[in-house]
Amino acid sequence: MTHFIQDYSEALPLESPVGVLELAELLTSRICHDLISPLGAIGNGVELMTMAGVADGPELGLIAESVATANSRIRLFRCALGAATQGQTITAAEINALLADYGRTTRHWTEFDINQDLPRQEVKLLLLVLMCLETALPWGGAVHVTRSASGYALTAEADRIRYDADLWTILRNTATKDGVRPATVHFVVAALELQRQNWAFSVNHCAQTIDVTLTCRHP
């Protein structure tokens, strides 16, 4: 019998934050992939029970609503936090359907005013920024997304805005992570994605509006 012992006491860390980010993306994709199938099976089972008249009432409706909410969130998380291969594209119809389903489970609505296919990596970045804007809209609101020759503009509007300057500073400086919690980790991921894709970021805000501009730095 052969015994093998590996000493990791002097193991080197991953070489860069991008390496850590890629690992996190693969883990997210795996988790989302494994959760989608059983959720879909539950949804199909609820639908069949309803059609067969086996059960009816608020309990079944609550299960169906919960499954729909989980499905919409997992689909968005898979696109925003999962792996995105260079060269992949997403159609405008797919993006609008994704945001419409997600909007039904949140207090804000996203108006996506882009009618063309987009690179999946850019959609990933847009969704991460949308998640950041969602954090600023705890009481609800609307987000408008448009495209220009140089990049994208995202405007969040609401009667009340919660603007946390420490969190938004992370998008300019990935070394600043004070105050980050699991509920706000997307700010760090968005900052790393901006760095990886080489996009410039700017934000302006007032009492009822946050304007975000993403500008491509590629030649």
Backbone hydrogen bonds in HBPLUS format (Angstrom, degrees):
<---DONOR---> <-ACCEPTOR-->    atom                        ^
c    i                          cat <-CA-CA->   ^        H-A-AA   ^      H-
h    n   atom  resd res      DA  || num        DHA   H-A  angle D-A-AA Bond
n    s   type  num  typ     dist DA aas  dist angle  dist       angle   num
A0011-ALA N   A0008-TYR O   3.14 MM   3  4.92 170.3  2.15 107.1 107.7     1
A0019-GLY N   A0016-SER O   3.02 MM   3  5.27 124.7  2.34 102.1 115.5     2
A0020-VAL N   A0016-SER O   3.31 MM   4  6.76 152.5  2.39 146.9 153.9     3
A0021-LEU N   A0017-PRO O   2.83 MM   4  6.10 153.3  1.90 146.3 154.6     4
A0022-GLU N   A0018-VAL O   2.85 MM   4  6.11 158.0  1.90 152.6 157.1     5
A0023-LEU N   A0019-GLY O   3.16 MM   4  6.37 155.3  2.22 142.7 148.9     6
A0024-ALA N   A0020-VAL O   2.96 MM   4  6.24 158.8  2.00 149.6 155.6     7
A0025-GLU N   A0021-LEU O   2.90 MM   4  6.16 149.7  1.99 148.0 156.7     8
A0026-LEU N   A0022-GLU O   3.06 MM   4  6.32 157.6  2.11 147.2 152.1     9
A0027-LEU N   A0023-LEU O   3.01 MM   4  6.28 159.2  2.05 151.2 156.9    10
A0028-THR N   A0024-ALA O   2.91 MM   4  6.10 158.1  1.96 146.5 152.7    11
A0029-SER N   A0025-GLU O   2.88 MM   4  6.10 164.1  1.91 152.3 156.4    12
A0030-ARG N   A0026-LEU O   2.98 MM   4  6.15 157.3  2.03 145.7 151.8    13
A0031-ILE N   A0027-LEU O   2.94 MM   4  6.18 167.2  1.95 153.6 156.7    14
A0032-CYS N   A0028-THR O   2.89 MM   4  6.04 173.2  1.89 158.2 160.4    15
A0033-HIS N   A0029-SER O   2.92 MM   4  5.93 158.8  1.96 144.2 150.8    16
A0034-ASP N   A0030-ARG O   3.00 MM   4  6.18 158.6  2.04 150.2 155.4    17
A0035-LEU N   A0031-ILE O   3.05 MM   4  6.24 135.7  2.25 144.0 155.8    18
A0035-LEU N   A0032-CYS O   3.23 MM   3  5.16 131.1  2.48  93.6 106.5    19
A0036-ILE N   A0032-CYS O   3.03 MM   4  6.11 147.7  2.14 152.0 158.8    20
A0039-LEU N   A0035-LEU O   3.23 MM   4  6.31 159.6  2.27 151.6 157.8    21
A0040-GLY N   A0036-ILE O   2.88 MM   4  6.05 154.6  1.94 152.0 159.5    22
A0041-ALA N   A0037-SER O   2.96 MM   4  6.25 151.6  2.04 149.5 157.7    23
A0042-ILE N   A0038-PRO O   2.96 MM   4  6.22 153.7  2.03 146.0 152.4    24
A0043-GLY N   A0039-LEU O   2.93 MM   4  6.21 161.9  1.97 149.4 154.3    25
A0044-ASN N   A0040-GLY O   2.90 MM   4  6.14 158.3  1.94 149.0 154.8    26
A0045-GLY N   A0041-ALA O   2.90 MM   4  6.08 153.2  1.97 144.3 152.1    27
A0046-VAL N   A0042-ILE O   2.92 MM   4  6.21 156.7  1.98 153.4 158.9    28
A0047-GLU N   A0043-GLY O   3.02 MM   4  6.25 157.3  2.07 146.0 152.4    29
A0048-LEU N   A0044-ASN O   2.92 MM   4  6.17 157.9  1.97 149.1 154.8    30
A0049-MET N   A0045-GLY O   2.96 MM   4  6.15 156.0  2.02 146.6 153.3    31
A0050-THR N   A0046-VAL O   2.97 MM   4  6.18 153.1  2.05 146.1 153.3    32
A0051-MET N   A0047-GLU O   2.96 MM   4  6.23 160.6  2.00 150.1 155.0    33
A0052-ALA N   A0048-LEU O   2.92 MM   4  6.04 151.2  2.00 145.2 153.1    34
A0053-GLY N   A0049-MET O   3.04 MM   4  6.02 115.1  2.48 132.4 146.8    35
A0054-VAL N   A0049-MET O   3.07 MM   5  5.26 139.2  2.24 151.3 156.2    36
A0053-GLY N   A0050-THR O   3.20 MM   3  5.11 147.2  2.32  95.5 105.2    37
A0061-GLY N   A0057-GLY O   3.26 MM   4  6.50 159.9  2.31 148.6 154.7    38
A0062-LEU N   A0058-PRO O   2.86 MM   4  6.00 148.8  1.95 145.1 152.8    39
A0063-ILE N   A0059-GLU O   3.09 MM   4  6.43 152.2  2.17 144.4 151.5    40
A0064-ALA N   A0060-LEU O   2.97 MM   4  6.25 165.0  2.00 152.4 156.0    41
A0065-GLU N   A0061-GLY O   2.92 MM   4  6.09 158.3  1.96 146.6 152.7    42
A0066-SER N   A0062-LEU O   2.93 MM   4  6.06 156.7  1.98 145.2 151.7    43
A0067-VAL N   A0063-ILE O   2.94 MM   4  6.17 157.1  1.99 152.6 158.5    44
A0068-ALA N   A0064-ALA O   3.03 MM   4  6.22 160.0  2.07 147.1 152.4    45
A0069-THR N   A0065-GLU O   2.97 MM   4  6.18 156.3  2.03 146.7 153.2    46
A0070-ALA N   A0066-SER O   2.96 MM   4  6.16 163.6  1.99 148.7 152.9    47
A0071-ASN N   A0067-VAL O   2.89 MM   4  6.05 161.8  1.93 150.9 156.2    48
A0072-SER N   A0068-ALA O   3.04 MM   4  6.19 164.7  2.06 148.8 152.3    49
A0073-ARG N   A0069-THR O   3.07 MM   4  6.25 160.3  2.11 150.3 155.6    50
A0074-ILE N   A0070-ALA O   2.93 MM   4  6.05 163.1  1.96 152.2 157.1    51
A0075-ARG N   A0071-ASN O   2.98 MM   4  6.12 161.0  2.01 150.2 155.5    52
A0076-LEU N   A0072-SER O   3.13 MM   4  6.30 157.8  2.18 141.5 147.2    53
A0077-PHE N   A0073-ARG O   2.81 MM   4  6.02 164.5  1.84 152.9 157.8    54
A0078-ARG N   A0074-ILE O   2.82 MM   4  5.92 156.3  1.88 148.7 155.1    55
A0079-CYS N   A0075-ARG O   3.22 MM   4  6.39 150.8  2.31 139.8 146.6    56
A0080-ALA N   A0076-LEU O   2.82 MM   4  5.99 157.2  1.87 154.2 161.5    57
A0081-LEU N   A0077-PHE O   2.68 MM   4  5.32 160.9  1.72 144.4 150.8    58
A0082-GLY N   A0078-ARG O   3.03 MM   4  4.65 131.2  2.27 109.5 119.5    59
A0088-GLN N   A0085-THR O   3.20 MM   3  5.87 166.1  2.22 137.0 139.6    60
A0120-ARG N   A0088-GLN O   2.81 MM  32  5.42 170.3  1.82 131.4 132.9    61
A0090-ILE N   A0118-LEU O   2.82 MM  28  5.46 152.8  1.89 155.2 164.0    62
A0118-LEU N   A0090-ILE O   2.93 MM  28  5.46 162.3  1.96 152.9 155.1    63
A0095-ILE N   A0091-THR O   3.08 MM   4  6.42 159.0  2.13 150.8 156.5    64
A0096-ASN N   A0092-ALA O   2.91 MM   4  6.10 167.1  1.93 153.0 156.4    65
A0097-ALA N   A0093-ALA O   2.96 MM   4  6.09 156.1  2.02 144.9 151.6    66
A0098-LEU N   A0094-GLU O   2.94 MM   4  6.10 157.4  2.00 146.0 152.1    67
A0099-LEU N   A0095-ILE O   2.93 MM   4  6.19 163.8  1.96 155.1 159.0    68
A0100-ALA N   A0096-ASN O   2.84 MM   4  5.92 151.0  1.93 143.8 152.4    69
A0101-ASP N   A0097-ALA O   3.02 MM   4  6.14 164.6  2.04 148.4 151.8    70
A0102-TYR N   A0098-LEU O   3.03 MM   4  6.20 158.3  2.08 143.6 150.3    71
A0103-GLY N   A0099-LEU O   2.80 MM   4  5.86 150.8  1.88 142.0 150.3    72
A0104-ARG N   A0100-ALA O   3.29 MM   4  6.52 135.5  2.50 139.9 149.1    73
A0105-THR N   A0102-TYR O   3.00 MM   3  5.48 156.8  2.05 112.4 119.9    74
A0106-THR N   A0103-GLY O   3.38 MM   3  5.21 166.7  2.40 100.4 104.3    75
A0141-GLY N   A0107-ARG O   3.27 MM  34  6.79 136.3  2.48 131.5 132.3    76
A0109-TRP N   A0141-GLY O   2.98 MM  32  6.50 146.3  2.10 141.8 150.4    77
A0143-VAL N   A0109-TRP O   2.80 MM  34  6.22 151.7  1.87 156.8 163.4    78
A0111-GLU N   A0143-VAL O   2.70 MM  32  6.06 166.6  1.72 169.7 174.4    79
A0145-VAL N   A0111-GLU O   2.92 MM  34  6.23 161.6  1.95 167.2 166.0    80
A0113-ASP N   A0145-VAL O   2.87 MM  32  5.80 147.1  1.98 157.0 164.8    81
A0122-GLU N   A0119-PRO O   3.05 MM   3  5.39 123.5  2.38 104.7 118.2    82
A0123-VAL N   A0119-PRO O   3.06 MM   4  6.43 156.3  2.12 153.1 160.4    83
A0124-LYS N   A0120-ARG O   2.85 MM   4  6.07 152.6  1.93 147.6 155.3    84
A0125-LEU N   A0121-GLN O   3.16 MM   4  6.45 154.6  2.22 140.6 146.0    85
A0126-LEU N   A0122-GLU O   2.93 MM   4  6.22 161.6  1.96 150.3 155.3    86
A0127-LEU N   A0123-VAL O   2.88 MM   4  6.09 160.4  1.92 153.6 158.3    87
A0128-LEU N   A0124-LYS O   3.05 MM   4  6.29 151.0  2.13 145.8 153.8    88
A0129-VAL N   A0125-LEU O   3.03 MM   4  6.34 158.2  2.08 151.9 157.3    89
A0130-LEU N   A0126-LEU O   2.86 MM   4  6.11 150.9  1.94 145.3 154.6    90
A0131-MET N   A0127-LEU O   2.90 MM   4  6.17 146.8  2.01 142.7 151.1    91
A0132-CYS N   A0128-LEU O   3.07 MM   4  6.44 145.0  2.20 139.8 149.3    92
A0132-CYS N   A0129-VAL O   3.07 MM   3  4.93 117.3  2.48  90.5 106.2    93
A0133-LEU N   A0129-VAL O   2.89 MM   4  6.26 154.0  1.96 149.3 156.4    94
A0134-GLU N   A0130-LEU O   2.80 MM   4  6.06 147.2  1.91 144.9 154.8    95
A0135-THR N   A0131-MET O   3.19 MM   4  6.47 144.2  2.33 138.6 146.2    96
A0136-ALA N   A0133-LEU O   2.94 MM   3  5.10 131.0  2.18  99.5 113.2    97
A0137-LEU N   A0134-GLU O   2.98 MM   3  5.03 159.5  2.02 105.6 112.1    98
A0162-ARG N   A0136-ALA O   3.01 MM  26  4.65 174.4  2.01 133.9 135.6    99
A0140-GLY N   A0137-LEU O   3.10 MM   3  5.16 167.0  2.12 111.3 113.9   100
A0142-ALA N   A0157-GLU O   2.89 MM  15  5.34 160.0  1.93 154.6 161.3   101
A0157-GLU N   A0142-ALA O   2.79 MM  15  5.34 162.1  1.82 160.8 166.7   102
A0144-HIS N   A0155-THR O   2.81 MM  11  5.16 157.6  1.86 143.7 150.3   103
A0155-THR N   A0144-HIS O   2.93 MM  11  5.16 157.6  1.98 145.0 152.4   104
A0146-THR N   A0153-ALA O   2.96 MM   7  5.34 163.2  1.99 156.6 162.0   105
A0153-ALA N   A0146-THR O   2.98 MM   7  5.34 161.5  2.02 141.9 145.1   106
A0148-SER N   A0151-GLY O   2.86 MM   3  5.25 171.8  1.87 140.3 142.5   107
A0216-CYS N   A0150-SER O   2.83 MM  66  5.86 171.6  1.84 173.1 173.4   108
A0152-TYR N   A0214-LEU O   2.89 MM  62  5.12 152.6  1.97 141.0 150.2   109
A0214-LEU N   A0152-TYR O   2.87 MM  62  5.12 172.9  1.88 152.3 154.4   110
A0154-LEU N   A0212-VAL O   2.84 MM  58  5.06 167.3  1.85 152.6 156.5   111
A0212-VAL N   A0154-LEU O   2.76 MM  58  5.06 170.3  1.77 161.5 164.3   112
A0156-ALA N   A0210-ILE O   2.85 MM  54  5.09 164.5  1.87 152.4 156.5   113
A0210-ILE N   A0156-ALA O   2.95 MM  54  5.09 150.9  2.04 141.4 147.6   114
A0158-ALA N   A0208-GLN O   3.10 MM  50  5.27 156.1  2.16 141.7 145.2   115
A0167-LEU N   A0164-ASP O   3.12 MM   3  5.55 123.6  2.45 108.3 121.1   116
A0168-TRP N   A0164-ASP O   3.21 MM   4  6.55 165.2  2.23 157.7 161.6   117
A0169-THR N   A0165-ALA O   2.95 MM   4  6.03 138.4  2.13 144.2 154.9   118
A0170-ILE N   A0167-LEU O   3.09 MM   3  5.47 140.9  2.25 104.9 115.3   119
A0171-LEU N   A0168-TRP O   3.23 MM   3  5.60 139.3  2.41 103.6 112.6   120
A0172-ARG N   A0169-THR O   2.95 MM   3  5.40 152.1  2.03 111.2 120.0   121
A0173-ASN N   A0169-THR O   3.07 MM   4  6.31 134.3  2.29 142.8 156.3   122
A0173-ASN N   A0170-ILE O   3.09 MM   3  4.86 128.7  2.36  91.7 106.0   123
A0176-THR N   A0173-ASN O   3.03 MM   3  5.69 161.8  2.06 118.5 124.0   124
A0180-VAL N   A0177-LYS O   3.26 MM   3  5.74 158.0  2.31 136.9 134.4   125
A0184-THR N   A0181-ARG O   2.88 MM   3  5.21 153.1  1.95 112.8 121.6   126
A0187-PHE N   A0184-THR O   3.13 MM   3  6.01 166.6  2.15 123.9 127.1   127
A0188-VAL N   A0185-VAL O   3.03 MM   3  5.49 126.0  2.33 110.5 122.3   128
A0189-VAL N   A0185-VAL O   3.22 MM   4  6.62 161.5  2.25 150.2 155.4   129
A0190-ALA N   A0186-HIS O   2.83 MM   4  5.86 157.5  1.88 141.9 148.3   130
A0191-ALA N   A0187-PHE O   3.02 MM   4  6.18 153.0  2.09 140.8 147.9   131
A0192-LEU N   A0188-VAL O   3.02 MM   4  6.33 158.8  2.06 151.8 156.8   132
A0193-GLU N   A0189-VAL O   2.91 MM   4  6.13 149.3  2.00 145.6 154.8   133
A0194-LEU N   A0190-ALA O   2.88 MM   4  6.10 154.1  1.94 149.4 155.9   134
A0195-GLN N   A0191-ALA O   3.10 MM   4  6.34 155.8  2.16 142.9 149.3   135
A0196-ARG N   A0192-LEU O   2.86 MM   4  6.08 157.4  1.91 145.2 151.8   136
A0197-GLN N   A0193-GLU O   2.91 MM   4  6.01 165.7  1.93 152.0 155.1   137
A0198-ASN N   A0194-LEU O   2.91 MM   4  5.74 114.6  2.35 132.9 147.8   138
A0199-TRP N   A0194-LEU O   3.02 MM   5  5.15 163.6  2.05 143.8 149.1   139
A0198-ASN N   A0195-GLN O   3.32 MM   3  5.02 145.5  2.45  91.8 101.6   140
A0217-ARG N   A0198-ASN O   3.21 MM  19  5.85 150.1  2.30 158.4 161.0   141
A0200-ALA N   A0215-THR O   2.74 MM  15  4.95 167.3  1.76 156.0 154.9   142
A0215-THR N   A0200-ALA O   2.92 MM  15  4.95 163.6  1.95 138.4 143.8   143
A0202-SER N   A0213-THR O   3.07 MM  11  5.27 142.6  2.22 147.0 153.9   144
A0213-THR N   A0202-SER O   2.93 MM  11  5.27 162.1  1.96 148.3 152.5   145
A0204-ASN N   A0211-ASP O   2.89 MM   7  5.16 152.1  1.96 145.3 154.4   146
A0211-ASP N   A0204-ASN O   2.72 MM   7  5.16 167.8  1.73 159.5 163.9   147
A0206-CYS N   A0209-THR O   2.84 MM   3  5.32 152.6  1.92 155.0 158.6   148
